[in-house]
């Protein structure tokens, strides 16, 4: 059996910098990372987490989809 790096749901939410509530909502909607159940415990494999992050990453190359604004003036930077 391969040596798997398993993350708890708390660790997954922390690494993704989202709340547990948001993580559970994403998983329930099928938009979160793949979960693995071992008995009563729930985990996310580290490789599945990495794939999920890569699949949802946005890059700054798509500037039109990411509007940067100055919070003091609400005017676009640039």
Order of alpha helices (4+ residues) and beta strands (2+ residues): beta-alpha-alpha-beta-beta-alpha
